[in-house]
Amino acid sequence: MTRFIAFVICCLAAVSCSAGNDEPATAPESQIDPSGVGAEGFAASQQPSAVRETLEITSWKGADEAASSGLPEVIASFEQEYPTIDVSFRLVTRLDSDLVLVPEIQAGNPPDVMMTDLALAKLLADEQLLLDLGTESAWYGRISSDLRPSLTFDGAVYMAPMKSGGMGNFVNLELLQKVGITEAPTTIDELIDACVRLNAANITPMTFAGGFSAPLFVIANGLADSTQPPETFGSGTALFVDDAGFLQAMESVRDLIDARCFDPAEQAGLDPWSVALTTFRSGEVAMMPHGGWNIPGFDQEPTLTYVLAPIPTRNEPGAVLDLLGFGWSIPSGAKNPEAAQAFVDWMARPAQVQAVVESDVGYTPFDDATRSFSTSMAPLWDSRSEHGAFDYPFGVLQWPKSLENEIWSSTGDFLLDPSITNEEVLSRWDEAVAEARSSS
């Protein structure tokens, strides 16, 4: 029987992170092996050890139904397949993971398996605090080709990814239909037209919070129009201030301000994680750039008719941003490394990945392109499948974390004072990159 020992470790300090809240179902029949032999090549009855073991797992998901990611059911299935392993589940928030788990590992008292994102995995791997999971594993070969380089460090892999999430533009279809618009806008011109019509009907067009939604819009538009690979901006090889794509992205924000899509001063300090979400969920605004992790909460609102669509850009089809979410890592000094490896390999099988993806409303980071089947996500998924998506640069470590903080800050400052030039904003981004490189 699963023993969920869920408790929250008190925050020692505030640590920011990119991932939103960083995604039960069954896999397609073709992915299920009726013989009982899993994708990793061992039988269901085979155990890493004949002795009964307790496997301690830390996670920032799974504490409650709203943020479970299907983990209670999935872990219960793992214990059924491995009856000599008992799972002890401990909740450690993402904000606490750096400060709590690192000292535990350094002191020789680590969990056996820990939930990580790529930033946390890289931090621990650099300090030699994680075990190499091996590129020879069956699941490593299934990682999508665009993500594999980001997950591999000098030939080693320290995190088995579990899900990716989509970021786009939430659109209240009922409000748009009131002004004669039947589909989510995917170009800047269509977005501006929607804002004009909505304003004429006394409907607030957009939530555009400076602390997340506005930067998301600028990053998506910049990547869509830039001719430079995203990683060149993070390395300082290319400069944001010299890039026509990012300059045009800032100009598009000015166009939205002129079209009265939002009041920039009001949006500058709007909390994107509470007030903005509540405003959209209650039907007070028509559109909001944000992450697909909000879908389970929005779906609980019976009067909300909405979709998650691509972020409008100058040209069709808009832009979808993929955020690489959480995965699993094994700390150095794990007390039960064989059982830990069995858990990681088992979780990376298609059926378990699909169960998490279904619960978390995301899609797999592996090349078996399964996703949640939320109809609210259909426009984002269809566009992503047909036209592709951009990896959110911070999620795959292409841009330094300090740059993200600067983008949020400088975009908020711009909304407070649109007389600030595009070049002044983007120069601050380049300065943040230069500072990060000089301190590394």
C-alpha positions in Angstrom: 0.0 0.0 0.0 1.3 3.4 -0.9 2.5 5.3 2.0 2.2 9.0 1.2 4.1 10.9 3.8 3.3 14.3 2.6 4.6 17.3 4.4 5.8 20.7 3.4 9.3 21.8 4.4 9.2 25.5 5.5 10.8 28.0 3.1 14.3 29.1 4.1 14.5 31.8 1.5 12.8 32.8 -1.7 14.3 31.3 -4.9 12.8 32.1 -8.2 12.2 29.5 -10.9 11.0 29.4 -14.5 8.7 26.5 -14.4 5.0 27.0 -13.8 2.7 24.6 -11.9 6.7 24.0 -14.8 1.5 18.9 -16.5 -4.7 9.0 -15.1 -5.0 7.6 -18.4 -3.7 4.6 -20.2 -1.3 4.4 -23.1 -2.5 3.4 -26.5 -2.8 -0.4 -26.8 0.2 -0.5 -29.2 2.4 0.9 -26.4 1.4 -1.8 -23.8 3.4 -5.0 -23.6 1.0 -7.8 -22.6 3.9 -10.1 -21.7 4.7 -8.0 -18.6 8.1 -7.1 -19.9 8.5 -3.4 -19.8 10.3 -1.0 -22.2 13.5 -1.3 -20.2 13.7 -5.0 -20.8 12.9 -6.6 -17.4 9.9 -8.5 -16.3 7.3 -7.0 -14.0 8.0 -9.5 -11.3 11.8 -8.9 -11.4 13.0 -6.9 -8.4 16.2 -4.8 -8.0 16.6 -6.6 -4.6 15.0 -9.5 -2.9 15.0 -7.6 0.4 12.0 -5.3 1.0 13.1 -1.7 0.5 11.7 1.8 1.2 12.2 4.2 -1.7 12.2 7.9 -0.6 10.9 10.2 -3.3 10.8 14.0 -3.1 8.5 16.0 -5.3 6.8 19.4 -5.6 3.7 17.8 -7.1 1.3 15.1 -5.9 0.3 16.7 -2.6 -3.3 17.4 -3.6 -5.7 16.5 -6.4 -5.4 19.9 -8.1 -1.6 19.5 -8.5 -1.2 15.8 -8.4 0.0 15.2 -11.9 -1.5 11.7 -11.5 1.4 10.7 -9.3 -0.6 9.0 -6.5 -2.1 6.6 -9.0 1.1 6.1 -10.9 3.1 5.4 -7.8 0.5 2.9 -6.6 0.9 1.1 -9.9 4.7 1.1 -9.4 4.3 -0.6 -6.0 2.0 -3.2 -7.5 4.6 -4.0 -10.2 7.4 -4.0 -7.6 5.8 -5.5 -4.4 9.1 -5.5 -2.4 9.4 -1.7 -2.8 7.5 0.7 -0.6 7.4 4.3 -1.7 7.8 7.1 0.9 6.7 10.3 -0.7 7.9 13.7 0.6 6.7 17.1 -0.6 9.5 19.6 -1.1 8.4 22.7 -3.0 10.4 23.8 -6.0 11.3 27.0 -4.2 12.8 24.9 -1.4 14.5 22.3 -3.5 17.7 24.2 -4.0 18.0 25.1 -0.3 16.8 22.0 1.4 17.9 19.1 -0.8 21.3 20.3 -1.7 22.5 20.3 1.9 20.9 16.9 2.5 22.8 15.4 -0.4 26.0 17.1 0.6 25.5 15.7 4.2 25.1 12.1 2.8 21.4 12.0 3.6 19.7 12.3 0.2 16.4 11.0 -1.0 16.6 8.1 -3.4 14.8 9.9 -6.2 14.0 13.6 -6.5 11.8 15.6 -8.8 13.9 18.1 -10.7 13.7 20.5 -13.6 16.6 21.1 -15.9 17.9 24.1 -14.0 18.0 22.2 -10.7 19.5 19.1 -12.4 22.3 21.2 -13.9 23.0 22.9 -10.6 23.3 19.6 -8.8 25.2 17.9 -11.6 27.8 20.7 -11.7 28.5 19.9 -8.0 28.6 16.1 -8.7 25.6 15.5 -6.6 23.6 13.5 -9.1 24.1 10.0 -10.7 24.5 9.7 -14.5 21.3 7.9 -15.6 23.0 6.8 -18.8 22.4 7.5 -22.4 22.1 3.8 -23.2 18.7 3.6 -21.5 15.6 2.9 -23.7 13.9 6.1 -22.7 16.9 8.3 -23.6 16.6 7.2 -27.2 13.0 8.2 -27.2 13.7 11.8 -26.1 12.8 14.2 -29.0 15.8 15.2 -31.0 15.4 18.9 -30.3 15.5 18.3 -26.5 18.2 15.7 -26.3 21.2 18.1 -26.6 19.7 20.2 -23.7 19.4 17.2 -21.5 22.9 15.9 -22.1 26.0 17.3 -20.4 29.4 16.1 -21.6 27.8 12.7 -22.6 25.9 12.3 -19.3 22.2 12.6 -18.6 21.0 13.5 -15.1 17.3 13.9 -15.5 14.6 11.7 -17.1 12.1 14.2 -18.4 8.4 13.6 -17.7 6.5 16.3 -19.5 6.5 19.5 -21.5 3.9 22.2 -21.3 2.6 24.7 -23.8 2.4 28.5 -23.4 0.2 30.6 -25.6 -2.8 32.9 -25.5 -5.9 32.1 -23.5 -9.0 33.3 -25.4 -12.5 33.6 -24.0 -14.5 32.5 -27.0 -17.8 33.7 -25.6 -16.6 37.3 -25.3 -15.1 37.3 -28.8 -18.3 35.9 -30.2 -20.2 38.9 -28.8 -18.2 41.1 -31.2 -18.5 38.8 -34.2 -15.2 37.0 -33.9 -15.4 33.2 -34.0 -11.8 32.1 -33.8 -8.8 33.1 -31.7 -6.6 35.7 -33.3 -3.2 34.4 -34.4 -1.7 37.6 -36.0 -1.0 41.1 -34.5 -3.5 42.6 -37.0 -6.2 40.2 -35.9 -5.4 40.9 -32.3 -5.6 44.6 -32.8 -8.9 44.2 -34.7 -10.3 42.2 -31.7 -9.2 44.8 -29.3 -11.0 47.6 -31.2 -14.2 45.6 -31.4 -14.0 44.6 -27.7 -13.4 48.1 -26.5 -16.4 49.3 -28.6 -18.5 46.8 -26.8 -17.1 47.8 -23.4 -15.3 44.5 -22.9 -11.8 44.5 -21.5 -9.6 43.0 -24.3 -6.5 41.7 -22.5 -4.7 40.9 -19.3 -1.0 41.7 -20.1 0.8 41.5 -16.7 4.3 42.9 -16.8 5.6 40.1 -14.6 4.9 37.3 -17.0 2.3 37.7 -19.8 3.9 40.8 -21.4 7.4 39.2 -21.4 6.0 36.0 -22.8 4.5 37.9 -25.7 7.7 39.8 -26.4 9.9 36.6 -26.2 7.5 34.7 -28.5 7.4 37.5 -31.1 11.1 38.0 -30.9 11.9 34.4 -31.5 9.3 34.2 -34.3 10.9 37.1 -36.2 14.6 36.7 -35.3 17.0 35.2 -37.8 19.4 34.2 -35.0 19.3 30.9 -33.1 18.0 31.5 -29.5 21.1 30.3 -27.8 23.2 33.0 -29.5 21.5 35.6 -27.4 22.2 33.7 -24.2 25.9 33.4 -25.1 26.2 37.0 -26.0 27.2 36.1 -29.6 24.0 38.0 -30.8 22.6 41.1 -29.2 18.9 41.7 -28.5 19.4 45.4 -29.2 20.7 44.7 -32.7 18.1 42.2 -33.6 15.2 43.3 -35.9 13.0 40.5 -34.6 13.1 41.6 -30.9 13.0 45.3 -31.9 9.8 44.5 -33.8 8.4 42.6 -30.9 8.7 45.7 -28.6 7.1 47.8 -31.4 4.2 45.3 -31.4 3.6 46.0 -27.8 3.4 49.7 -28.6 0.8 48.9 -31.3 -1.3 47.0 -28.7 -1.1 50.0 -26.3 -2.2 52.3 -29.1 -5.1 49.9 -29.9 -6.1 50.1 -26.2 -5.8 46.3 -25.8 -4.8 47.1 -22.1 -3.9 49.9 -19.8 -0.1 49.6 -19.6 0.2 51.3 -16.2 -2.4 48.9 -14.7 -0.7 45.9 -16.2 2.8 46.9 -15.1 2.3 45.8 -11.5 -0.5 43.2 -11.9 0.2 39.9 -10.2 0.3 37.3 -13.1 -0.1 34.4 -10.7 -3.2 35.4 -8.8 -5.1 38.5 -9.9 -4.5 38.0 -13.6 -5.6 34.4 -13.5 -8.7 35.3 -11.4 -9.6 38.1 -13.9 -9.6 35.7 -16.8 -11.2 32.8 -15.0 -14.1 35.0 -14.0 -14.7 36.2 -17.5 -13.7 39.8 -17.0 -11.2 39.9 -19.9 -11.1 38.3 -23.3 -7.4 37.3 -23.7 -4.4 36.5 -21.6 -0.9 35.1 -22.6 0.0 32.4 -20.1 0.8 28.7 -19.5 -1.3 25.6 -20.2 -0.8 24.5 -16.6 -3.8 26.7 -15.8 -6.2 24.5 -17.8 -7.2 22.1 -15.0 -8.2 25.1 -12.9 -10.0 26.9 -15.7 -11.9 23.8 -16.6 -13.5 23.8 -13.2 -15.3 27.0 -14.0 -18.6 26.0 -15.6 -19.4 29.3 -17.2 -16.0 29.8 -18.9 -15.8 28.9 -22.6 -12.2 29.3 -23.7 -9.3 27.9 -25.7 -5.5 28.1 -25.4 -4.2 29.3 -28.8 -0.8 30.4 -30.2 0.5 33.8 -29.2 -0.3 36.2 -32.0 2.7 37.3 -34.1 3.1 39.5 -37.2 2.5 36.5 -39.5 0.6 33.3 -39.4 0.3 31.0 -37.5 1.3 32.7 -34.3 3.9 31.2 -31.9 3.7 28.4 -29.4 6.3 28.2 -26.6 7.3 24.8 -25.1 8.3 24.8 -21.5 10.3 21.7 -20.5 8.8 20.7 -17.2 9.8 18.3 -14.4 11.6 15.0 -14.5 13.3 12.6 -12.1 16.9 12.5 -10.9 18.9 10.2 -8.6 21.1 11.9 -6.0 24.7 10.8 -5.3 24.7 8.6 -2.2 21.1 7.3 -2.7 20.5 4.5 -0.2 18.7 2.3 -2.7 20.2 3.2 -6.1 19.0 0.0 -7.9 15.4 0.6 -6.8 15.8 4.3 -7.7 16.9 3.4 -11.2 14.0 1.0 -11.6 11.6 3.7 -10.6 13.1 6.3 -13.0 13.1 3.8 -15.9 9.6 2.7 -15.1 8.3 6.3 -14.9 9.8 7.0 -18.3 7.8 4.2 -20.0 5.1 5.5 -22.4 2.1 4.5 -20.2 3.4 6.4 -17.2 4.4 9.4 -19.2 0.9 9.5 -20.7 -0.7 9.2 -17.3 1.2 12.3 -16.1 0.6 14.2 -19.3 -3.1 13.5 -19.2 -3.4 14.7 -15.6 -1.1 17.8 -16.1 -2.5 18.9 -19.5 0.8 18.9 -21.3 2.6 16.7 -23.8 5.4 14.2 -23.7 9.0 15.3 -24.2 9.6 12.0 -25.9 9.1 11.3 -29.6 5.8 9.4 -29.0 3.8 12.6 -29.5 1.0 12.0 -27.0 -0.7 14.8 -25.1 -3.6 15.6 -22.9 -6.9 15.5 -24.8 -8.3 18.7 -23.4 -10.4 20.3 -26.1 -9.4 23.7 -24.6 -5.8 23.0 -25.7 -6.7 21.9 -29.3 -5.7 25.2 -31.1 -2.3 25.2 -29.4 -1.7 21.5 -30.1 -2.8 21.7 -33.7 -0.6 24.6 -34.4 2.3 23.0 -32.6 1.9 19.8 -34.5 1.6 21.5 -37.9 4.0 24.3 -37.6 6.3 23.5 -34.7 7.1 25.4 -31.5 9.8 27.4 -29.9 11.5 26.0 -26.8 11.2 28.5 -24.0 14.9 29.5 -23.7 15.0 29.5 -19.9 13.5 26.0 -19.7 16.3 24.5 -21.8 19.1 26.7 -20.2 19.8 28.7 -23.4 19.4 31.9 -21.5 20.7 32.6 -18.0 18.3 32.8 -15.2 19.2 36.3 -14.3 18.1 37.5 -17.7 14.6 36.2 -17.0 14.4 38.4 -14.0 15.7 41.4 -16.0 13.1 40.8 -18.8 10.3 40.8 -16.3 11.6 43.9 -14.6 12.4 45.9 -17.7 9.1 45.0 -19.4 7.3 46.2 -16.3 9.2 49.4 -16.4 8.4 49.9 -20.0 4.6 49.4 -19.3 4.9 52.0 -16.6 6.6 54.4 -19.0 6.2 53.7 -22.7 8.4 56.6 -23.5 11.4 54.3 -22.7 12.8 53.3 -26.1 12.9 49.8 -27.4 16.7 50.0 -27.5 16.8 50.9 -23.8 14.8 47.9 -22.9 16.8 45.5 -25.0 20.1 46.9 -23.9 19.2 45.9 -20.4 18.7 42.4 -21.5 22.1 42.3 -23.2 23.7 43.8 -20.0 22.1 41.0 -17.9 23.6 38.4 -20.3 27.1 40.0 -20.1 26.9 40.1 -16.3 25.9 36.5 -16.1 28.7 35.4 -18.4 31.3 37.4 -16.5 30.3 35.9 -13.2 30.2 32.3 -14.4 
